[in-house]
Amino acid sequence: MAIDATERQGAQAALTRGQGAATLVAVALASVMLPLAVTAPAVALTQLAAELDASVGQAQWVQNAYNVTFAAFMLAAGGLADRFGRRRILVIGVVVFMAMAAVIGLSSNIIVIDVARAVQGVGAAGILTSGAAVLADGFRGAARARAFGVLGSSFGFGLALGPLVAGVLVNIASWRAVFLMNVVLGVIVLLLVRAIRESRDPEATSVDWGGVITFSASLFLLSLAFVQGAEAGWLSLSTIGAVVGFVAFLAAFIVVESRVRRPMFDLALFRRPTFVVVVCQPFTITFGFVVLLVYLPPFFQGVGGFGSTEAGALLLPLTLPVLLLPLVAGQIAAKAPLRVMLALSSLLIAGGSLWLMVLEPGQSWTALIAPLALFGIGVGSAFGVMDNAAVSTVEVERAGMASGIFNTMRITGESVAIAGAGSLLTSLSLRSLDLPFATAEQERTLAGEATQGRLDTGLAQLAADEREPALEAISASLTSAMHTTFLGLAVLALAGAVVTFLIVKERELRKTD
């Protein structure tokens, strides 16, 4: 049913009397759980894998399963939110998310945990797309910029404190507490979410099931291809099969979307260069950030010799700016050119990536404060601003779709980053690793375990007198691999800065103010 002007004005008036603040708190707290589900397991994974005797591949799926389904169902969740109501999908997402957190925290079977993480990713997709659409519907102009600044800070809170909180929980309790804490947060969100006013797209009178199925399947297979490529090899039958399936379902999706009256994925938007560049921002802004969040803690715990709490604390220079800056950036974004802000963010990330090449095993933690902080400032200044820019390129009624497209790119980028970086680090480490006393299989195992911070497991396969030289060799090769990865991230961020500044048109980012 269409929402007339009187209803719209009444809704806006309700927001000004306090509903807006309650809505913002509910969405922000729900959003905190999402980065916690990525950063905290990265710290807990070493203990989890050891306690459950999980293989390298099984342990990797604790992260990969979540990211694959998170990315695959993002756009579907946005379309369903527009059709059935943003508040309703938000509630369903929270319930699914916290239920799976409980399953993971109580299970002792790695396969059950991997499956539960996959289902948890579906819930996370519902939370993220519906939450952003709720804010887009409830706020306008400068108020919207500030609201998305709060949203960015909520992501930053989870990113900043996730590694540290996880390290403390692992030490005083166990890895299970890292997952169970999201059950507690979920209950609080369900108590607050009643304050949110329901909203939907009045033109979305039916569900584009053909688009939902074909797009979700295509993106699932794309994400799976990167995961399988990292595990089984890029020319393996499973990887090639996933790529072929992705292409087939993507072609079917394009055909379906070109024939429906109200597609969940408006292909016409991709004729707008500004929209394309904005929704691709996560590949230059958050791609490198998630690589550091996931692979620096194992480096610190393995090659660096730090404990889980210390490893989490070492990331604070990187993550604290992501907690503190989005609110400030949201205020600036209400007045400053968004393309300049986003381009500058990418430049800072490029500088931080290059500076991180000072990373060495056993060095003082003070040597990493400045490069990590510079990287974090670049990411923190873009959080919230990216989300606002994405939903500001379309009519407010289709904010769920825009949020779905943008966050699909974000989570796809993170999924690709986690799987691809893990494969790259292992491959680069193995290439420069030369142990005369070890077999090729032993070297491969050592490189894989070192990437996950499990040096003791990798070294245990060698004789006692071989472990010290092997430790020195894998430390040097993994550090070199990290340096190469940092260089690649710098090139990616620099390219993103140039493209953003040259392509994005400011007038197209202010349409719904």
C-alpha positions as CSV (number, residue, x, y, z in Angstrom):
1,M,0.0,0.0,0.0
2,A,1.4,3.4,-1.0
3,I,2.4,5.8,1.7
4,D,0.9,9.2,1.2
5,A,2.4,12.5,2.1
6,T,0.4,12.8,5.3
7,E,1.6,9.4,6.6
8,R,5.1,10.3,5.6
9,Q,5.0,13.6,7.5
10,G,3.5,11.9,10.5
11,A,6.2,9.3,10.5
12,Q,8.9,12.0,10.3
13,A,7.3,13.9,13.2
14,A,7.4,10.7,15.3
15,L,11.1,10.4,14.6
16,T,11.7,13.9,15.8
17,R,10.0,13.2,19.1
18,G,12.5,10.5,20.1
19,Q,11.8,7.5,17.9
20,G,14.7,8.4,15.8
21,A,17.1,8.1,18.7
22,A,15.7,4.7,19.8
23,T,15.8,3.5,16.2
24,L,19.4,4.5,15.9
25,V,20.5,2.7,19.1
26,A,18.7,-0.5,18.0
27,V,20.3,-0.6,14.6
28,A,23.7,0.4,15.9
29,L,23.8,-2.3,18.6
30,A,22.6,-5.0,16.1
31,S,25.3,-3.9,13.7
32,V,28.0,-4.3,16.4
33,M,27.5,-8.1,16.3
34,L,28.5,-8.4,12.7
35,P,32.2,-7.3,12.9
36,L,32.5,-9.2,16.2
37,A,31.6,-12.3,14.3
38,V,34.6,-11.8,12.0
39,T,37.3,-10.3,14.3
40,A,36.7,-12.3,17.4
41,P,36.9,-15.7,15.8
42,A,40.2,-14.8,14.2
43,V,41.7,-14.6,17.7
44,A,39.9,-17.6,19.0
45,L,40.5,-19.9,16.0
46,T,43.9,-21.2,17.2
47,Q,42.4,-22.5,20.5
48,L,39.2,-23.7,18.8
49,A,41.1,-25.7,16.2
50,A,43.5,-27.3,18.7
51,E,40.7,-28.3,21.1
52,L,38.5,-29.8,18.4
53,D,41.5,-31.3,16.5
54,A,40.3,-29.6,13.4
55,S,42.4,-29.7,10.1
56,V,43.6,-26.5,8.5
57,G,40.7,-26.7,6.0
58,Q,38.1,-27.3,8.6
59,A,39.4,-24.4,10.7
60,Q,39.4,-22.0,7.7
61,W,35.7,-22.8,7.1
62,V,34.9,-21.3,10.4
63,Q,35.6,-17.9,8.8
64,N,34.9,-18.8,5.2
65,A,31.4,-20.4,5.7
66,Y,30.2,-17.2,7.4
67,N,31.5,-14.9,4.7
68,V,30.3,-17.0,1.8
69,T,26.6,-17.0,2.9
70,F,26.8,-13.4,4.2
71,A,27.8,-12.3,0.7
72,A,25.5,-14.6,-1.2
73,F,22.3,-13.6,0.6
74,M,22.9,-9.9,1.0
75,L,21.0,-8.7,-2.0
76,A,18.2,-11.2,-1.4
77,A,17.8,-9.9,2.2
78,G,17.7,-6.3,0.9
79,G,14.9,-7.2,-1.6
80,L,12.9,-9.1,1.1
81,A,13.3,-6.1,3.4
82,D,11.8,-3.8,0.8
83,R,8.9,-6.1,0.2
84,F,8.0,-7.5,3.7
85,G,9.4,-4.7,5.9
86,R,12.8,-3.6,7.1
87,R,12.0,-4.1,10.8
88,R,10.6,-7.6,10.2
89,I,13.7,-8.8,8.4
90,L,15.9,-7.1,11.0
91,V,14.2,-9.1,13.7
92,I,14.4,-12.4,11.8
93,G,18.1,-11.7,11.1
94,V,18.9,-11.1,14.8
95,V,17.0,-14.3,15.9
96,V,18.9,-16.5,13.3
97,F,22.2,-14.9,14.1
98,M,22.0,-15.3,17.9
99,A,20.6,-18.9,17.6
100,M,23.5,-20.0,15.5
101,A,25.9,-18.3,18.0
102,A,24.4,-20.4,20.7
103,V,24.8,-23.6,18.6
104,I,28.5,-22.8,17.9
105,G,29.3,-21.9,21.5
106,L,27.8,-25.2,22.8
107,S,29.0,-27.6,20.0
108,S,32.1,-29.8,20.1
109,N,31.9,-30.9,16.4
110,I,33.8,-28.8,13.9
111,I,31.4,-29.8,11.0
112,V,28.4,-28.6,13.1
113,I,30.2,-25.3,13.8
114,D,31.0,-24.8,10.2
115,V,27.4,-25.3,9.1
116,A,26.1,-23.1,11.9
117,R,28.5,-20.4,10.8
118,A,27.1,-20.6,7.3
119,V,23.5,-20.2,8.6
120,Q,24.7,-17.3,10.8
121,G,25.9,-15.5,7.7
122,V,22.4,-15.6,6.4
123,G,21.1,-13.9,9.5
124,A,23.9,-11.4,9.3
125,A,22.8,-10.4,5.8
126,G,19.3,-9.7,7.0
127,I,20.7,-7.5,9.8
128,L,23.0,-5.4,7.7
129,T,20.8,-4.7,4.7
130,S,17.6,-4.0,6.7
131,G,19.5,-1.9,9.3
132,A,20.9,0.4,6.7
133,A,17.5,0.7,5.0
134,V,15.8,1.6,8.3
135,L,18.3,4.5,8.7
136,A,17.9,5.6,5.1
137,D,14.1,5.7,5.6
138,G,14.1,7.5,8.9
139,F,16.7,10.2,8.4
140,R,17.3,12.9,5.8
141,G,20.1,15.3,4.8
142,A,22.6,16.1,7.6
143,A,20.7,13.9,10.0
144,R,21.2,10.9,7.7
145,A,24.9,11.6,7.5
146,R,25.1,11.7,11.3
147,A,23.1,8.5,11.6
148,F,25.4,6.7,9.2
149,G,28.3,8.1,11.1
150,V,26.9,6.3,14.2
151,L,26.4,3.1,12.1
152,G,30.0,3.3,11.0
153,S,31.1,3.7,14.7
154,S,29.1,0.7,15.6
155,F,31.0,-1.3,13.0
156,G,34.2,0.3,14.3
157,F,33.3,-0.7,17.9
158,G,33.1,-4.3,17.0
159,L,36.2,-4.1,14.8
160,A,38.2,-2.2,17.4
161,L,37.3,-4.2,20.5
162,G,36.6,-7.6,18.9
163,P,40.2,-8.8,18.9
164,L,40.9,-7.5,22.4
165,V,37.7,-8.8,23.9
166,A,38.2,-12.2,22.2
167,G,41.7,-12.5,23.6
168,V,40.5,-11.8,27.1
169,L,37.6,-14.2,26.8
170,V,39.8,-17.0,25.5
171,N,42.2,-16.5,28.4
172,I,39.7,-16.3,31.2
173,A,37.1,-18.7,29.8
174,S,37.5,-20.4,26.4
175,W,36.9,-19.9,22.7
176,R,33.2,-20.7,23.3
177,A,32.6,-17.4,25.2
178,V,33.7,-15.5,22.0
179,F,30.6,-16.8,20.2
180,L,28.2,-16.9,23.2
181,M,28.6,-13.2,23.9
182,N,26.6,-12.5,20.7
183,V,23.6,-14.3,22.3
184,V,23.6,-11.8,25.1
185,L,23.8,-8.9,22.6
186,G,21.1,-10.4,20.5
187,V,18.7,-10.5,23.4
188,I,19.3,-6.8,24.1
189,V,18.7,-5.9,20.5
190,L,15.3,-7.8,20.4
191,L,14.2,-5.7,23.4
192,L,15.2,-2.5,21.7
193,V,13.9,-3.2,18.1
194,R,10.3,-2.7,19.1
195,A,11.0,1.1,18.9
196,I,11.7,0.9,15.1
197,R,8.9,2.0,12.8
198,E,8.1,-0.5,10.1
199,S,8.9,0.7,6.5
200,R,8.9,-0.9,3.1
201,D,9.0,-0.1,-0.6
202,P,5.3,0.6,-1.5
203,E,6.0,-0.5,-5.1
204,A,7.4,-3.9,-4.1
205,T,4.2,-5.9,-4.3
206,S,5.8,-9.2,-5.0
207,V,9.1,-11.0,-4.4
208,D,11.5,-11.4,-7.3
209,W,12.1,-15.1,-6.5
210,G,13.9,-15.8,-9.8
211,G,16.3,-13.0,-9.1
212,V,16.8,-14.1,-5.5
213,I,17.6,-17.7,-6.4
214,T,19.8,-17.1,-9.4
215,F,21.8,-14.2,-7.8
216,S,22.3,-15.9,-4.4
217,A,23.4,-19.1,-6.2
218,S,25.8,-17.2,-8.5
219,L,27.4,-15.3,-5.6
220,F,27.6,-18.4,-3.4
221,L,29.5,-20.2,-6.2
222,L,31.8,-17.3,-6.8
223,S,32.7,-17.1,-3.1
224,L,33.0,-20.9,-3.0
225,A,35.4,-20.7,-6.0
226,F,37.8,-18.5,-4.1
227,V,37.6,-20.7,-1.0
228,Q,38.1,-23.9,-3.0
229,G,40.9,-22.3,-5.0
230,A,42.7,-21.5,-1.8
231,E,42.3,-25.0,-0.4
232,A,42.3,-27.4,-3.4
233,G,44.1,-25.4,-6.1
234,W,42.9,-23.0,-8.7
235,L,42.8,-25.6,-11.5
236,S,41.1,-28.3,-9.4
237,L,37.7,-29.7,-10.6
238,S,35.9,-28.2,-7.6
239,T,37.2,-24.7,-8.3
240,I,36.6,-24.8,-12.0
241,G,33.1,-26.3,-11.4
242,A,32.3,-23.5,-9.0
243,V,33.4,-20.8,-11.6
244,V,31.3,-22.4,-14.3
245,G,28.3,-22.6,-12.1
246,F,28.8,-18.9,-11.1
247,V,28.9,-17.8,-14.8
248,A,25.8,-19.9,-15.6
249,F,23.7,-18.6,-12.7
250,L,24.9,-15.0,-13.3
251,A,23.8,-15.2,-17.0
252,A,20.4,-16.6,-15.8
253,F,20.1,-13.8,-13.3
254,I,20.7,-11.1,-16.0
255,V,18.0,-12.7,-18.2
256,V,15.5,-12.9,-15.3
257,E,16.1,-9.3,-14.1
258,S,15.7,-7.9,-17.6
259,R,12.2,-9.4,-17.9
260,V,10.6,-8.6,-14.5
261,R,8.7,-5.4,-13.9
262,R,10.2,-4.7,-10.5
263,P,13.6,-6.4,-10.3
264,M,15.3,-6.7,-7.0
265,F,18.6,-5.7,-8.7
266,D,18.1,-2.7,-11.0
267,L,20.6,-3.3,-13.7
268,A,20.0,0.2,-15.0
269,L,21.9,1.5,-12.0
270,F,25.1,0.2,-13.5
271,R,24.8,2.7,-16.3
272,R,25.7,5.3,-13.6
273,P,29.5,5.5,-13.2
274,T,29.1,7.2,-9.8
275,F,27.0,4.3,-8.5
276,V,29.4,1.7,-9.8
277,V,32.4,3.3,-8.1
278,V,30.6,3.9,-4.8
279,V,29.4,0.3,-4.5
280,C,32.9,-0.9,-5.3
281,Q,34.4,1.2,-2.5
282,P,34.7,-1.8,-0.2
283,F,37.3,-3.4,-2.5
284,T,39.7,-0.5,-1.8
285,I,38.6,0.5,1.7
286,T,37.7,-2.7,3.6
287,F,39.5,-5.3,1.5
288,G,42.9,-4.7,3.1
289,F,41.4,-3.9,6.5
290,V,39.9,-7.4,6.8
291,V,43.2,-9.0,5.7
292,L,45.0,-7.3,8.6
293,L,42.2,-8.2,11.0
294,V,42.3,-11.9,10.1
295,Y,45.9,-12.6,9.4
296,L,47.9,-10.3,11.8
297,P,46.7,-11.9,15.0
298,P,47.9,-15.4,13.9
299,F,51.2,-13.8,12.8
300,F,51.6,-12.2,16.2
301,Q,50.6,-15.4,18.1
302,G,52.8,-17.6,15.9
303,V,55.9,-16.0,14.5
304,G,55.7,-13.1,16.9
305,G,55.4,-15.3,20.0
306,F,52.6,-13.2,21.7
307,G,49.6,-14.5,23.6
308,S,46.0,-14.2,22.4
309,T,45.3,-11.1,24.6
310,E,48.5,-9.4,23.5
311,A,47.8,-10.2,19.8
312,G,44.4,-8.5,20.2
313,A,45.9,-5.5,21.9
314,L,48.5,-5.1,19.2
315,L,45.7,-4.3,16.7
316,L,44.3,-1.4,18.7
317,P,46.2,1.3,16.8
318,L,44.5,-0.2,13.7
319,T,41.0,-0.6,15.1
320,L,40.6,2.3,17.5
321,P,40.4,4.9,14.6
322,V,37.6,2.9,13.1
323,L,35.7,3.2,16.4
324,L,36.3,6.9,16.9
325,L,36.4,8.5,13.4
326,P,33.1,7.6,11.8
327,L,31.1,10.0,14.0
328,V,33.5,12.8,13.1
329,A,33.5,11.8,9.4
330,G,29.7,11.7,9.4
331,Q,29.7,15.4,10.6
332,I,32.2,16.4,7.9
333,A,30.3,14.4,5.2
334,A,27.2,16.6,5.8
335,K,29.2,19.5,4.3
336,A,32.4,18.2,2.5
337,P,32.5,16.6,-0.9
338,L,32.1,12.8,-0.4
339,R,34.4,11.9,-3.4
340,V,37.2,13.9,-1.8
341,M,36.7,12.1,1.6
342,L,36.6,8.7,0.0
343,A,39.6,9.3,-2.2
344,L,41.6,10.7,0.7
345,S,40.7,7.6,2.8
346,S,42.1,5.3,0.1
347,L,45.3,7.4,0.0
348,L,45.8,7.0,3.7
349,I,45.3,3.2,3.4
350,A,47.9,3.1,0.7
351,G,50.4,4.9,2.8
352,G,49.7,2.7,5.8
353,S,50.1,-0.4,3.7
354,L,53.5,0.6,2.4
355,W,54.6,1.6,5.9
356,L,53.6,-1.8,7.3
357,M,56.5,-3.3,5.3
358,V,58.6,-2.6,8.5
359,L,56.9,-5.7,10.0
360,E,59.5,-8.1,11.4
361,P,59.3,-11.1,13.8
362,G,60.2,-10.3,17.4
363,Q,60.3,-6.5,16.8
364,S,59.0,-4.1,19.4
365,W,55.3,-3.4,19.2
366,T,56.0,0.3,19.2
367,A,57.4,0.0,15.6
368,L,53.9,-0.9,14.3
369,I,51.8,1.8,16.1
370,A,52.2,4.5,13.4
371,P,51.7,2.4,10.3
372,L,48.7,0.6,11.8
373,A,47.2,3.9,13.0
374,L,47.6,5.5,9.5
375,F,45.8,2.5,7.9
376,G,43.1,2.7,10.6
377,I,42.5,6.4,10.1
378,G,42.0,5.8,6.4
379,V,39.4,3.1,7.0
380,G,37.7,4.9,9.9
381,S,37.3,8.1,7.9
382,A,35.4,6.1,5.2
383,F,33.1,4.0,7.4
384,G,29.6,5.3,7.4
385,V,30.4,7.7,4.6
386,M,30.5,4.7,2.2
387,D,27.1,3.5,3.4
388,N,25.5,6.9,3.2
389,A,26.9,7.5,-0.3
390,A,25.5,4.1,-1.5
391,V,21.9,4.7,-0.3
392,S,21.9,8.3,-1.4
393,T,22.2,7.3,-5.1
394,V,18.7,5.9,-5.3
395,E,15.1,6.9,-4.2
396,V,14.5,6.3,-0.5
397,E,11.9,3.7,-1.3
398,R,14.6,1.4,-2.8
399,A,17.1,2.0,-0.1
400,G,17.0,-1.8,0.8
401,M,18.0,-2.7,-2.7
402,A,20.9,-0.1,-2.7
403,S,22.0,-1.2,0.7
404,G,21.9,-4.8,-0.5
405,I,24.0,-4.1,-3.6
406,F,26.6,-2.1,-1.6
407,N,26.9,-4.6,1.2
408,T,27.0,-7.5,-1.2
409,M,30.1,-5.9,-2.7
410,R,31.4,-5.3,0.8
411,I,31.0,-8.8,2.1
412,T,32.1,-10.3,-1.2
413,G,35.2,-8.3,-1.0
414,E,35.8,-9.5,2.6
415,S,35.1,-13.1,1.6
416,V,37.5,-12.9,-1.3
417,A,40.1,-11.1,0.9
418,I,40.0,-13.8,3.6
419,A,40.2,-16.7,1.2
420,G,42.5,-15.2,-1.3
421,A,45.0,-13.7,1.3
422,G,45.2,-17.0,3.1
423,S,46.0,-18.8,-0.1
424,L,48.5,-16.1,-1.2
425,L,50.3,-16.0,2.2
426,T,50.6,-19.8,2.2
427,S,51.8,-20.0,-1.4
428,L,54.3,-17.2,-1.0
429,S,55.6,-18.6,2.3
430,L,56.0,-22.1,0.7
431,R,57.8,-20.7,-2.4
432,S,60.6,-19.1,-0.4
433,L,60.8,-21.9,2.2
434,D,63.7,-24.3,1.7
435,L,64.2,-26.9,4.3
436,P,66.7,-29.6,3.2
437,F,65.6,-32.0,6.0
438,A,61.9,-31.7,5.3
439,T,59.7,-33.3,2.6
440,A,57.5,-31.2,0.3
441,E,54.4,-32.3,2.3
442,Q,56.0,-31.2,5.6
443,E,56.9,-27.8,4.1
444,R,53.4,-27.4,2.8
445,T,51.9,-28.2,6.2
446,L,54.3,-25.9,8.0
447,A,53.4,-23.0,5.7
448,G,49.7,-23.6,6.1
449,E,49.9,-23.9,9.9
450,A,52.1,-20.8,10.2
451,T,49.6,-18.7,8.3
452,Q,47.0,-19.6,11.0
453,G,49.4,-19.1,13.9
454,R,49.8,-22.8,14.7
455,L,53.5,-23.1,14.6
456,D,53.7,-25.7,17.3
457,T,51.5,-28.0,15.2
458,G,53.6,-27.5,12.1
459,L,56.9,-27.9,13.9
460,A,55.8,-31.0,15.7
461,Q,56.1,-33.1,12.5
462,L,59.8,-32.5,12.5
463,A,62.6,-34.0,14.6
464,A,63.6,-32.0,17.7
465,D,66.9,-30.8,16.3
466,E,65.2,-29.6,13.1
467,R,62.6,-27.4,14.7
468,E,64.8,-24.3,15.5
469,P,66.2,-23.9,12.0
470,A,62.7,-24.6,10.6
471,L,61.2,-21.9,12.9
472,E,63.7,-19.3,11.7
473,A,63.1,-20.3,8.0
474,I,59.3,-20.1,8.2
475,S,59.4,-16.9,10.2
476,A,61.5,-15.3,7.4
477,S,59.3,-16.7,4.6
478,L,56.0,-15.7,6.2
479,T,57.2,-12.2,6.9
480,S,58.3,-11.8,3.3
481,A,54.9,-13.0,2.2
482,M,53.2,-10.4,4.5
483,H,55.4,-7.7,2.9
484,T,54.4,-8.7,-0.6
485,T,50.7,-8.7,0.5
486,F,51.1,-5.2,2.0
487,L,52.5,-3.9,-1.3
488,G,49.6,-5.4,-3.2
489,L,47.1,-3.7,-0.8
490,A,48.9,-0.3,-1.4
491,V,48.6,-0.6,-5.1
492,L,44.9,-1.5,-4.8
493,A,44.1,1.4,-2.5
494,L,46.0,3.9,-4.7
495,A,44.1,2.8,-7.8
496,G,40.8,3.2,-5.8
497,A,41.7,6.8,-4.8
498,V,42.4,7.8,-8.4
499,V,39.3,6.2,-9.8
500,T,37.0,7.6,-7.0
501,F,38.3,11.2,-7.4
502,L,38.0,11.2,-11.2
503,I,34.7,9.3,-11.7
504,V,32.4,10.1,-8.8
505,K,30.0,13.1,-9.3
506,E,29.0,14.9,-6.1
507,R,25.6,15.9,-7.4
508,E,24.6,12.3,-7.8
509,L,25.3,11.6,-4.2
510,R,22.9,14.2,-2.8
511,K,19.7,13.1,-4.6
512,T,17.7,12.2,-1.6
513,D,18.8,14.9,0.9
